[in-house]
Amino acid sequence: MSRKYFGAGAVFAFIAVAAGAFGAHALGPRIGAEHLATWETASRYQMYHALALLMVAWAMTQWPHTMLFAWAGRLFIAGIVIFSATLYTIALGGPRWLGAVTPIGGLCFLAGWACAAIAALQSQPAPL
């Protein structure tokens, strides 16, 4: 299971770097400053949570009997898909009503961090 979260984190990090570069070099001259800032927010939060997925993968190897880390990973993935995808779409001129969906992704991020914190605090250290 930890390999899946590590792989997902690596893929999402790759996409975040590519999206950031695309935004800076290709979109910058084509969209307004407000839309470019939205694009940058999407790629930044995607990268943060891609790294969080790598952290989840590592934590699952340290505390393998804690299912809350798996939930944290699921919530981070959902958050990336909902939060970042809606912001990318809005930045490209998509419907503004998607802005009402974006906070659901933010709630997924928050819930994922809460799961990770609770799991870490409740876990027993791995034997040496």
MMTF fields as JSON, N, C-alpha, C and O atoms, coordinates in Angstrom:
{
  "mmtfVersion": "1.0.0",
  "mmtfProducer": "UNKNOWN",
  "numBonds": 511,
  "numAtoms": 512,
  "numGroups": 128,
  "numChains": 1,
  "numModels": 1,
  "chainsPerModel": [1],
  "groupsPerChain": [128],
  "chainIdList": ["A"],
  "bondAtomList": [4, 2, 8, 6, 12, 10, 16, 14, 20, 18, 24, 22, 28, 26, 32, 30, 36, 34, 40, 38, 44, 42, 48, 46, 52, 50, 56, 54, 60, 58, 64, 62, 68, 66, 72, 70, 76, 74, 80, 78, 84, 82, 88, 86, 92, 90, 96, 94, 100, 98, 104, 102, 108, 106, 112, 110, 116, 114, 120, 118, 124, 122, 128, 126, 132, 130, 136, 134, 140, 138, 144, 142, 148, 146, 152, 150, 156, 154, 160, 158, 164, 162, 168, 166, 172, 170, 176, 174, 180, 178, 184, 182, 188, 186, 192, 190, 196, 194, 200, 198, 204, 202, 208, 206, 212, 210, 216, 214, 220, 218, 224, 222, 228, 226, 232, 230, 236, 234, 240, 238, 244, 242, 248, 246, 252, 250, 256, 254, 260, 258, 264, 262, 268, 266, 272, 270, 276, 274, 280, 278, 284, 282, 288, 286, 292, 290, 296, 294, 300, 298, 304, 302, 308, 306, 312, 310, 316, 314, 320, 318, 324, 322, 328, 326, 332, 330, 336, 334, 340, 338, 344, 342, 348, 346, 352, 350, 356, 354, 360, 358, 364, 362, 368, 366, 372, 370, 376, 374, 380, 378, 384, 382, 388, 386, 392, 390, 396, 394, 400, 398, 404, 402, 408, 406, 412, 410, 416, 414, 420, 418, 424, 422, 428, 426, 432, 430, 436, 434, 440, 438, 444, 442, 448, 446, 452, 450, 456, 454, 460, 458, 464, 462, 468, 466, 472, 470, 476, 474, 480, 478, 484, 482, 488, 486, 492, 490, 496, 494, 500, 498, 504, 502, 508, 506],
  "bondOrderList": [1, 1, 1, 1, 1, 1, 1, 1, 1, 1, 1, 1, 1, 1, 1, 1, 1, 1, 1, 1, 1, 1, 1, 1, 1, 1, 1, 1, 1, 1, 1, 1, 1, 1, 1, 1, 1, 1, 1, 1, 1, 1, 1, 1, 1, 1, 1, 1, 1, 1, 1, 1, 1, 1, 1, 1, 1, 1, 1, 1, 1, 1, 1, 1, 1, 1, 1, 1, 1, 1, 1, 1, 1, 1, 1, 1, 1, 1, 1, 1, 1, 1, 1, 1, 1, 1, 1, 1, 1, 1, 1, 1, 1, 1, 1, 1, 1, 1, 1, 1, 1, 1, 1, 1, 1, 1, 1, 1, 1, 1, 1, 1, 1, 1, 1, 1, 1, 1, 1, 1, 1, 1, 1, 1, 1, 1, 1],
  "groupList": [{"groupName": "MET", "atomNameList": ["N", "CA", "C", "O"], "elementList": ["N", "C", "C", "O"], "formalChargeList": [0, 0, 0, 0], "bondAtomList": [1, 0, 2, 1, 3, 2], "bondOrderList": [1, 1, 2], "singleLetterCode": "M", "chemCompType": "L-PEPTIDE LINKING"}, {"groupName": "SER", "atomNameList": ["N", "CA", "C", "O"], "elementList": ["N", "C", "C", "O"], "formalChargeList": [0, 0, 0, 0], "bondAtomList": [1, 0, 2, 1, 3, 2], "bondOrderList": [1, 1, 2], "singleLetterCode": "S", "chemCompType": "L-PEPTIDE LINKING"}, {"groupName": "ARG", "atomNameList": ["N", "CA", "C", "O"], "elementList": ["N", "C", "C", "O"], "formalChargeList": [0, 0, 0, 0], "bondAtomList": [1, 0, 2, 1, 3, 2], "bondOrderList": [1, 1, 2], "singleLetterCode": "R", "chemCompType": "L-PEPTIDE LINKING"}, {"groupName": "LYS", "atomNameList": ["N", "CA", "C", "O"], "elementList": ["N", "C", "C", "O"], "formalChargeList": [0, 0, 0, 0], "bondAtomList": [1, 0, 2, 1, 3, 2], "bondOrderList": [1, 1, 2], "singleLetterCode": "K", "chemCompType": "L-PEPTIDE LINKING"}, {"groupName": "TYR", "atomNameList": ["N", "CA", "C", "O"], "elementList": ["N", "C", "C", "O"], "formalChargeList": [0, 0, 0, 0], "bondAtomList": [1, 0, 2, 1, 3, 2], "bondOrderList": [1, 1, 2], "singleLetterCode": "Y", "chemCompType": "L-PEPTIDE LINKING"}, {"groupName": "PHE", "atomNameList": ["N", "CA", "C", "O"], "elementList": ["N", "C", "C", "O"], "formalChargeList": [0, 0, 0, 0], "bondAtomList": [1, 0, 2, 1, 3, 2], "bondOrderList": [1, 1, 2], "singleLetterCode": "F", "chemCompType": "L-PEPTIDE LINKING"}, {"groupName": "GLY", "atomNameList": ["N", "CA", "C", "O"], "elementList": ["N", "C", "C", "O"], "formalChargeList": [0, 0, 0, 0], "bondAtomList": [1, 0, 2, 1, 3, 2], "bondOrderList": [1, 1, 2], "singleLetterCode": "G", "chemCompType": "PEPTIDE LINKING"}, {"groupName": "ALA", "atomNameList": ["N", "CA", "C", "O"], "elementList": ["N", "C", "C", "O"], "formalChargeList": [0, 0, 0, 0], "bondAtomList": [1, 0, 2, 1, 3, 2], "bondOrderList": [1, 1, 2], "singleLetterCode": "A", "chemCompType": "L-PEPTIDE LINKING"}, {"groupName": "VAL", "atomNameList": ["N", "CA", "C", "O"], "elementList": ["N", "C", "C", "O"], "formalChargeList": [0, 0, 0, 0], "bondAtomList": [1, 0, 2, 1, 3, 2], "bondOrderList": [1, 1, 2], "singleLetterCode": "V", "chemCompType": "L-PEPTIDE LINKING"}, {"groupName": "ILE", "atomNameList": ["N", "CA", "C", "O"], "elementList": ["N", "C", "C", "O"], "formalChargeList": [0, 0, 0, 0], "bondAtomList": [1, 0, 2, 1, 3, 2], "bondOrderList": [1, 1, 2], "singleLetterCode": "I", "chemCompType": "L-PEPTIDE LINKING"}, {"groupName": "HIS", "atomNameList": ["N", "CA", "C", "O"], "elementList": ["N", "C", "C", "O"], "formalChargeList": [0, 0, 0, 0], "bondAtomList": [1, 0, 2, 1, 3, 2], "bondOrderList": [1, 1, 2], "singleLetterCode": "H", "chemCompType": "L-PEPTIDE LINKING"}, {"groupName": "LEU", "atomNameList": ["N", "CA", "C", "O"], "elementList": ["N", "C", "C", "O"], "formalChargeList": [0, 0, 0, 0], "bondAtomList": [1, 0, 2, 1, 3, 2], "bondOrderList": [1, 1, 2], "singleLetterCode": "L", "chemCompType": "L-PEPTIDE LINKING"}, {"groupName": "PRO", "atomNameList": ["N", "CA", "C", "O"], "elementList": ["N", "C", "C", "O"], "formalChargeList": [0, 0, 0, 0], "bondAtomList": [1, 0, 2, 1, 3, 2], "bondOrderList": [1, 1, 2], "singleLetterCode": "P", "chemCompType": "L-PEPTIDE LINKING"}, {"groupName": "GLU", "atomNameList": ["N", "CA", "C", "O"], "elementList": ["N", "C", "C", "O"], "formalChargeList": [0, 0, 0, 0], "bondAtomList": [1, 0, 2, 1, 3, 2], "bondOrderList": [1, 1, 2], "singleLetterCode": "E", "chemCompType": "L-PEPTIDE LINKING"}, {"groupName": "THR", "atomNameList": ["N", "CA", "C", "O"], "elementList": ["N", "C", "C", "O"], "formalChargeList": [0, 0, 0, 0], "bondAtomList": [1, 0, 2, 1, 3, 2], "bondOrderList": [1, 1, 2], "singleLetterCode": "T", "chemCompType": "L-PEPTIDE LINKING"}, {"groupName": "TRP", "atomNameList": ["N", "CA", "C", "O"], "elementList": ["N", "C", "C", "O"], "formalChargeList": [0, 0, 0, 0], "bondAtomList": [1, 0, 2, 1, 3, 2], "bondOrderList": [1, 1, 2], "singleLetterCode": "W", "chemCompType": "L-PEPTIDE LINKING"}, {"groupName": "GLN", "atomNameList": ["N", "CA", "C", "O"], "elementList": ["N", "C", "C", "O"], "formalChargeList": [0, 0, 0, 0], "bondAtomList": [1, 0, 2, 1, 3, 2], "bondOrderList": [1, 1, 2], "singleLetterCode": "Q", "chemCompType": "L-PEPTIDE LINKING"}, {"groupName": "CYS", "atomNameList": ["N", "CA", "C", "O"], "elementList": ["N", "C", "C", "O"], "formalChargeList": [0, 0, 0, 0], "bondAtomList": [1, 0, 2, 1, 3, 2], "bondOrderList": [1, 1, 2], "singleLetterCode": "C", "chemCompType": "L-PEPTIDE LINKING"}],
  "groupTypeList": [0, 1, 2, 3, 4, 5, 6, 7, 6, 7, 8, 5, 7, 5, 9, 7, 8, 7, 7, 6, 7, 5, 6, 7, 10, 7, 11, 6, 12, 2, 9, 6, 7, 13, 10, 11, 7, 14, 15, 13, 14, 7, 1, 2, 4, 16, 0, 4, 10, 7, 11, 7, 11, 11, 0, 8, 7, 15, 7, 0, 14, 16, 15, 12, 10, 14, 0, 11, 5, 7, 15, 7, 6, 2, 11, 5, 9, 7, 6, 9, 8, 9, 5, 1, 7, 14, 11, 4, 14, 9, 7, 11, 6, 6, 12, 2, 15, 11, 6, 7, 8, 14, 12, 9, 6, 6, 11, 17, 5, 11, 7, 6, 15, 7, 17, 7, 7, 9, 7, 7, 11, 16, 1, 16, 12, 7, 12, 11],
  "groupIdList": [1, 2, 3, 4, 5, 6, 7, 8, 9, 10, 11, 12, 13, 14, 15, 16, 17, 18, 19, 20, 21, 22, 23, 24, 25, 26, 27, 28, 29, 30, 31, 32, 33, 34, 35, 36, 37, 38, 39, 40, 41, 42, 43, 44, 45, 46, 47, 48, 49, 50, 51, 52, 53, 54, 55, 56, 57, 58, 59, 60, 61, 62, 63, 64, 65, 66, 67, 68, 69, 70, 71, 72, 73, 74, 75, 76, 77, 78, 79, 80, 81, 82, 83, 84, 85, 86, 87, 88, 89, 90, 91, 92, 93, 94, 95, 96, 97, 98, 99, 100, 101, 102, 103, 104, 105, 106, 107, 108, 109, 110, 111, 112, 113, 114, 115, 116, 117, 118, 119, 120, 121, 122, 123, 124, 125, 126, 127, 128],
  "secStructList": [7, 2, 2, 2, 2, 2, 2, 2, 2, 2, 2, 2, 2, 2, 2, 2, 2, 2, 2, 2, 2, 2, 0, 0, 0, 0, 0, 6, 6, 6, 1, 7, 2, 2, 2, 2, 2, 2, 2, 2, 2, 2, 2, 2, 2, 2, 2, 2, 2, 2, 2, 2, 2, 2, 2, 2, 2, 2, 2, 2, 2, 2, 1, 6, 6, 7, 2, 2, 2, 2, 2, 2, 2, 2, 2, 2, 2, 2, 2, 0, 0, 0, 0, 0, 2, 2, 2, 2, 2, 2, 2, 6, 6, 7, 7, 4, 4, 4, 4, 4, 6, 2, 2, 2, 2, 2, 2, 2, 2, 2, 2, 2, 2, 2, 2, 2, 2, 2, 2, 2, 2, 2, 7, 7, 7, 7, 7, 7],
  "xCoordList": [0.816, 0.0, 0.86, 0.538, 1.953, 2.795, 3.422, 3.657, 3.696, 4.25, 3.269, 3.673, 1.97, 0.962, 0.936, 0.836, 1.026, 1.018, 2.309, 2.287, 3.432, 4.692, 4.624, 5.011, 4.134, 4.001, 3.061, 3.354, 1.932, 0.984, 1.629, 1.469, 2.358, 3.033, 4.04, 4.124, 4.804, 5.796, 5.125, 5.594, 4.038, 3.326, 2.731, 2.864, 2.079, 1.5, 2.575, 2.349, 3.739, 4.836, 5.344, 5.603, 5.481, 5.895, 4.927, 5.344, 3.628, 2.605, 2.645, 2.467, 2.877, 2.938, 4.098, 3.944, 5.254, 6.403, 6.099, 6.374, 5.539, 5.196, 4.147, 4.253, 3.147, 2.109, 2.684, 2.323, 3.57, 4.201, 5.017, 4.951, 5.784, 6.595, 5.697, 5.958, 4.649, 3.704, 3.06, 2.922, 2.666, 2.059, 3.012, 2.63, 4.251, 5.225, 5.656, 5.847, 5.809, 6.385, 5.369, 5.571, 4.297, 3.332, 2.076, 1.557, 1.593, 0.348, 0.551, -0.312, 1.69, 1.942, 1.556, 0.837, 2.015, 1.679, 0.234, -0.239, -0.46, -1.776, -2.965, -4.069, -2.738, -3.851, -3.505, -2.34, -4.505, -4.296, -3.587, -3.438, -3.155, -2.413, -3.246, -2.719, -4.538, -5.406, -5.49, -5.396, -5.665, -5.735, -4.388, -4.336, -3.315, -1.99, -1.743, -1.147, -2.188, -2.056, -2.878, -2.449, -4.04, -4.872, -4.155, -4.141, -3.555, -2.794, -1.641, -1.407, -0.924, 0.208, -0.24, 0.45, -1.374, -1.911, -2.217, -1.91, -2.816, -3.143, -1.882, -1.843, -0.865, 0.353, 1.11, 1.712, 1.09, 1.78, 1.119, 1.805, -0.203, -0.888, -0.787, -0.744, -0.751, -0.552, 0.804, 0.914, 1.836, 3.173, 3.227, 3.784, 2.654, 2.657, 2.066, 2.595, 0.97, 0.267, 0.827, 0.601, 1.553, 2.326, 3.413, 3.653, 4.073, 5.083, 4.439, 5.042, 3.233, 2.516, 2.247, 2.289, 1.975, 1.779, 3.068, 3.022, 4.211, 5.481, 5.66, 6.153, 5.261, 5.326, 4.406, 4.776, 3.235, 2.298, 2.91, 2.826, 3.521, 4.144, 5.22, 5.297, 6.055, 7.091, 6.468, 6.89, 5.469, 4.836, 4.208, 4.216, 3.671, 3.055, 4.089, 3.744, 5.343, 6.381, 6.822, 7.286, 6.676, 7.06, 5.991, 6.295, 4.743, 3.598, 2.599, 1.559, 2.904, 2.096, 0.682, -0.148, 0.394, -0.927, -1.878, -2.9, -1.555, -2.372, -3.075, -2.46, -4.365, -5.133, -5.39, -5.742, -5.219, -5.456, -4.471, -4.804, -3.275, -2.348, -2.895, -2.748, -3.521, -4.133, -5.251, -5.402, -6.028, -7.09, -6.498, -7.032, -5.401, -4.738, -4.324, -4.536, -3.743, -3.347, -4.527, -4.454, -5.613, -6.811, -7.335, -7.714, -7.35, -7.852, -6.931, -7.411, -5.618, -4.698, -4.91, -4.896, -5.104, -5.361, -6.662, -6.711, -7.714, -8.991, -8.837, -9.378, -8.102, -7.89, -7.158, -7.529, -6.12, -5.384, -6.309, -6.337, -7.059, -7.936, -9.002, -9.235, -9.638, -10.727, -10.188, -10.601, -9.272, -8.78, -7.991, -8.336, -6.938, -6.068, -6.753, -6.609, -7.489, -8.129, -9.151, -9.243, -9.918, -10.893, -10.176, -10.61, -9.083, -8.352, -7.684, -7.681, -7.117, -6.533, -7.615, -7.388, -8.775, -9.875, -10.335, -10.557, -10.478, -10.881, -9.836, -10.184, -8.555, -7.484, -7.503, -7.116, -7.954, -8.01, -9.315, -9.585, -10.128, -11.36, -12.59, -13.641, -12.485, -13.625, -14.694, -14.502, -15.802, -16.912, -16.542, -15.911, -16.941, -16.619, -17.303, -16.83, -18.406, -19.096, -18.217, -18.489, -17.173, -16.252, -15.559, -15.081, -15.513, -14.959, -15.711, -15.155, -16.964, -17.749, -17.381, -17.655, -16.77, -16.362, -14.968, -14.668, -14.13, -12.738, -12.579, -11.703, -13.389, -13.209, -13.415, -12.92, -14.127, -14.265, -12.892, -12.57, -12.095, -10.723, -9.901, -9.101, -10.09, -9.401, -9.785, -8.938, -11.063, -11.507, -10.882, -10.562, -10.708, -10.02, -8.583, -8.092, -7.905, -6.54, -6.519, -5.708, -7.414, -7.465, -7.744, -7.104, -8.693, -9.024, -7.843, -7.592, -7.123, -5.939, -4.867, -4.266, -4.627, -3.643, -4.102, -3.285, -5.389, -5.905, -5.705, -5.286, -5.997, -5.789, -4.316, -3.989, -3.432, -1.994, -1.541, -0.765, -2.021, -1.63, -2.133, -1.388, -3.391, -3.96, -3.237, -2.912, -2.987, -2.285, -0.906, -0.507, -0.177, 1.173, 1.146, 1.988, 0.193, 0.109, -0.343, 0.017, -1.129, -1.623, -0.718, -0.894, 0.248, 1.074, 2.178, 2.688, 2.518, 3.66, 4.889, 4.793, 6.029, 7.229, 7.604, 7.388, 8.165, 8.616, 9.8, 10.622, 9.905, 11.045, 12.341, 12.348, 13.417, 14.718, 15.32, 16.412],
  "yCoordList": [-1.195, 0.0, 1.259, 2.225, 1.26, 2.451, 2.755, 3.919, 1.709, 1.934, 2.705, 3.543, 2.42, 3.125, 4.61, 5.456, 4.926, 6.333, 7.026, 8.189, 6.318, 6.907, 7.167, 8.237, 6.189, 6.359, 7.496, 8.29, 7.573, 8.667, 10.005, 10.968, 10.072, 11.31, 11.733, 12.91, 10.775, 11.089, 11.569, 12.517, 10.92, 11.334, 12.728, 13.579, 12.963, 14.284, 15.366, 16.494, 15.043, 16.018, 16.327, 17.483, 15.299, 15.489, 16.424, 17.368, 16.156, 16.977, 18.407, 19.358, 18.564, 19.91, 20.707, 21.889, 20.074, 20.763, 21.129, 22.248, 20.195, 20.461, 21.571, 22.449, 21.537, 22.567, 23.933, 24.947, 23.954, 25.217, 25.799, 26.998, 24.955, 25.419, 25.875, 26.901, 25.117, 25.485, 26.831, 27.683, 27.009, 28.276, 29.442, 30.5, 29.257, 30.344, 30.685, 31.856, 29.669, 29.911, 29.992, 30.749, 29.24, 29.229, 30.041, 30.738, 29.949, 30.643, 32.103, 32.941, 32.407, 33.764, 34.853, 35.784, 34.757, 35.804, 35.737, 36.69, 34.634, 34.418, 34.675, 34.959, 34.574, 34.777, 35.937, 36.312, 36.488, 37.63, 37.241, 36.062, 38.263, 38.044, 37.287, 36.438, 37.586, 36.904, 35.404, 34.574, 35.069, 33.658, 32.961, 31.79, 33.676, 33.093, 32.818, 31.797, 33.705, 33.489, 32.273, 31.506, 32.108, 30.929, 29.661, 28.68, 29.669, 28.518, 28.183, 27.02, 29.224, 29.014, 28.435, 27.59, 28.879, 28.319, 26.842, 26.033, 26.487, 25.084, 24.228, 23.16, 24.678, 23.859, 23.812, 22.788, 24.901, 24.915, 23.941, 23.159, 23.99, 23.075, 21.628, 20.703, 21.438, 20.083, 19.556, 18.405, 20.384, 19.945, 19.675, 18.664, 20.567, 20.333, 18.972, 18.229, 18.66, 17.428, 16.201, 15.074, 16.41, 15.308, 14.907, 13.72, 15.901, 15.611, 14.971, 14.113, 15.384, 14.769, 13.291, 12.469, 12.95, 11.54, 10.742, 9.59, 11.343, 10.667, 10.456, 9.414, 11.441, 11.328, 10.207, 9.45, 10.106, 9.043, 7.681, 6.758, 7.557, 6.276, 5.891, 4.736, 6.86, 6.582, 6.212, 5.243, 6.972, 6.725, 5.334, 4.681, 4.889, 3.556, 2.454, 1.37, 2.713, 1.709, 1.722, 0.709, 2.868, 2.99, 2.485, 1.892, 2.724, 2.33, 1.587, 2.14, 0.347, -0.368, -0.737, -1.098, -0.657, -1.08, 0.101, -0.033, 1.237, 2.43, 2.754, 3.274, 2.445, 2.691, 4.178, 4.564, 5.007, 6.431, 7.033, 8.017, 6.475, 6.979, 6.695, 7.518, 5.541, 5.237, 6.233, 6.69, 6.56, 7.558, 8.924, 9.659, 9.261, 10.532, 10.555, 11.554, 9.47, 9.396, 9.539, 10.269, 8.845, 8.946, 10.377, 10.891, 11.007, 12.379, 13.359, 14.308, 13.151, 14.016, 13.867, 14.862, 12.654, 12.44, 13.121, 13.813, 12.922, 13.576, 15.092, 15.782, 15.602, 17.041, 17.581, 18.622, 16.878, 17.316, 17.339, 18.311, 16.27, 16.183, 17.281, 17.954, 17.461, 18.44, 19.871, 20.711, 20.156, 21.525, 21.997, 23.003, 21.275, 21.747, 21.693, 22.622, 20.636, 20.528, 21.638, 22.183, 21.976, 23.057, 24.388, 25.2, 24.621, 25.88, 25.942, 26.997, 24.83, 24.822, 25.159, 25.942, 24.561, 24.785, 26.236, 26.834, 26.805, 28.207, 29.113, 30.058, 28.824, 29.644, 29.628, 30.604, 28.52, 28.407, 28.949, 28.792, 29.592, 30.203, 29.348, 29.642, 28.298, 27.436, 28.167, 29.312, 27.508, 28.168, 28.584, 27.827, 29.784, 30.326, 29.559, 29.6, 28.86, 28.124, 27.013, 26.516, 26.62, 25.626, 26.133, 25.347, 27.457, 28.037, 27.602, 27.617, 27.218, 26.717, 25.28, 24.823, 24.566, 23.172, 23.106, 22.184, 24.071, 24.082, 23.876, 23.111, 24.526, 24.331, 22.889, 22.515, 22.085, 20.671, 20.004, 19.181, 20.368, 19.858, 20.338, 19.582, 21.591, 22.114, 21.374, 21.119, 21.027, 20.231, 18.844, 18.294, 18.276, 16.98, 17.102, 16.229, 18.187, 18.407, 18.475, 17.811, 19.281, 19.427, 18.094, 17.755, 17.349, 16.048, 15.086, 14.3, 15.142, 14.296, 14.614, 13.711, 15.914, 16.297, 15.885, 15.47, 15.993, 15.562, 14.056, 13.614, 13.275, 11.825, 11.5, 10.636, 12.191, 11.937, 12.276, 11.534, 13.386, 13.785, 12.795, 12.391, 12.41, 11.458, 10.122, 9.517, 9.665, 8.388, 8.423, 7.478, 9.508, 9.604, 9.656, 9.048, 10.372, 10.504, 9.216, 8.962, 8.407, 7.164, 5.979, 4.93, 6.12, 4.991, 4.7, 5.592, 3.45, 3.005, 3.072, 2.775, 3.449, 3.497, 2.104, 1.084, 2.115, 0.85, 0.322, 1.111, -1.0, -1.55, -1.323, -1.295, -1.163, -0.908, -2.174, -2.155],
  "zCoordList": [0.0, 0.0, 0.0, -0.691, 0.768, 0.831, -0.528, -0.855, -1.324, -2.67, -3.54, -4.345, -3.378, -4.181, -3.834, -4.723, -2.547, -2.152, -2.573, -2.975, -2.483, -2.936, -4.441, -4.91, -5.186, -6.633, -6.996, -7.89, -6.304, -6.557, -6.235, -6.985, -5.126, -4.763, -5.815, -6.165, -6.321, -7.347, -8.638, -9.266, -9.028, -10.244, -10.062, -10.942, -8.929, -8.691, -8.599, -9.039, -8.035, -7.972, -9.385, -9.718, -10.199, -11.592, -12.305, -12.977, -12.155, -12.808, -12.27, -13.031, -10.964, -10.381, -10.961, -11.265, -11.116, -11.708, -13.159, -13.592, -13.897, -15.298, -15.397, -16.253, -14.533, -14.552, -14.182, -14.779, -13.206, -12.827, -13.963, -14.234, -14.624, -15.758, -16.908, -17.536, -17.179, -18.238, -17.934, -18.812, -16.67, -16.284, -16.437, -16.938, -16.01, -16.054, -17.478, -17.807, -18.32, -19.64, -20.773, -21.723, -20.695, -21.797, -21.494, -22.365, -20.26, -19.935, -19.568, -19.831, -18.963, -18.494, -19.483, -19.119, -20.718, -21.685, -22.209, -22.828, -21.969, -22.581, -21.65, -22.114, -20.348, -19.414, -18.489, -18.354, -17.871, -16.987, -15.706, -15.383, -14.987, -13.737, -12.709, -11.99, -12.631, -11.657, -11.963, -11.059, -13.233, -13.615, -13.43, -13.054, -13.692, -13.494, -12.009, -11.664, -11.138, -9.698, -9.258, -8.396, -9.847, -9.551, -9.974, -9.231, -11.164, -11.666, -10.723, -10.397, -10.29, -9.388, -8.044, -7.473, -7.544, -6.294, -6.471, -5.595, -7.587, -7.85, -7.887, -7.275, -8.589, -8.703, -7.374, -7.047, -6.604, -5.303, -4.322, -3.664, -4.227, -3.307, -3.786, -2.974, -5.089, -5.594, -5.157, -4.734, -5.255, -4.847, -3.345, -2.92, -2.539, -1.086, -0.761, 0.066, -1.419, -1.055, -1.769, -1.329, -2.86, -3.437, -2.455, -2.237, -1.86, -0.835, 0.398, 1.042, 0.719, 1.837, 1.556, 2.471, 0.306, -0.043, 0.155, 0.586, -0.156, 0.104, 1.606, 2.037, 2.394, 3.848, 4.345, 5.243, 3.772, 4.151, 3.838, 4.649, 2.674, 2.298, 3.3, 3.719, 3.688, 4.679, 6.018, 6.651, 6.455, 7.755, 7.805, 8.849, 6.687, 6.658, 6.869, 7.341, 6.529, 6.78, 8.241, 8.764, 8.895, 10.295, 11.246, 12.28, 10.889, 11.714, 10.83, 10.473, 10.477, 9.483, 9.936, 9.101, 11.21, 11.693, 11.885, 12.557, 11.309, 11.471, 10.159, 9.228, 10.091, 8.864, 8.613, 7.499, 9.63, 9.425, 8.428, 7.767, 8.3, 7.282, 5.884, 4.981, 5.706, 4.406, 4.105, 2.972, 5.128, 4.931, 4.613, 3.782, 5.269, 4.962, 3.486, 2.799, 3.006, 1.599, 0.66, -0.328, 0.961, 0.119, 0.087, -0.965, 1.253, 1.331, 0.617, -0.004, 0.692, -0.042, -1.548, -2.274, -2.017, -3.447, -3.858, -4.874, -3.067, -3.382, -3.375, -4.239, -2.403, -2.332, -3.546, -4.087, -3.974, -5.162, -6.37, -7.124, -6.544, -7.712, -7.67, -8.674, -6.535, -6.462, -6.412, -7.21, -5.486, -5.296, -6.508, -7.128, -6.843, -7.916, -9.273, -10.068, -9.554, -10.868, -11.09, -12.19, -10.053, -10.245, -10.454, -11.27, -9.725, -9.924, -11.292, -11.926, -11.76, -13.107, -14.14, -15.062, -13.968, -14.919, -14.893, -15.946, -13.706, -13.592, -14.243, -14.952, -14.002, -14.576, -16.095, -16.738, -16.665, -18.128, -18.706, -19.897, -17.852, -18.33, -18.136, -18.705, -17.347, -17.076, -16.276, -15.868, -16.059, -15.359, -13.934, -13.198, -13.565, -12.255, -11.127, -9.991, -11.41, -10.353, -9.782, -8.689, -10.498, -9.954, -8.692, -7.874, -8.547, -7.335, -6.083, -4.985, -6.246, -5.109, -4.768, -3.659, -5.696, -5.476, -4.852, -4.094, -5.167, -4.713, -3.208, -2.804, -2.352, -0.908, -0.439, 0.624, -1.204, -0.842, -0.875, -0.018, -1.867, -1.928, -0.75, -0.199, -0.358, 0.811, 2.077, 2.934, 2.199, 3.355, 3.343, 4.397, 2.15, 2.052, 2.542, 3.258, 2.159, 2.647, 4.169, 4.814, 4.741, 6.198, 6.884, 7.88, 6.354, 6.947, 6.829, 7.742, 5.722, 5.553, 6.579, 7.16, 6.803, 7.813, 9.205, 10.028, 9.476, 10.783, 10.963, 12.033, 9.937, 10.011, 10.244, 11.057, 9.533, 9.698, 11.115, 11.717, 11.641, 12.994, 14.037, 14.93, 13.92, 14.884, 14.797, 15.818, 13.574, 13.39, 14.023, 14.703, 13.805, 14.362, 15.885, 16.546, 16.433, 17.885, 18.573, 19.722, 17.868, 18.458, 18.211, 18.831, 17.316, 16.901, 17.909, 18.585, 17.982, 18.777, 17.884, 16.693, 18.419, 17.574, 17.053, 17.706, 15.866, 15.278, 16.082, 16.549, 16.253, 16.985, 16.205, 14.974, 16.938, 16.295, 15.795, 15.226]
}
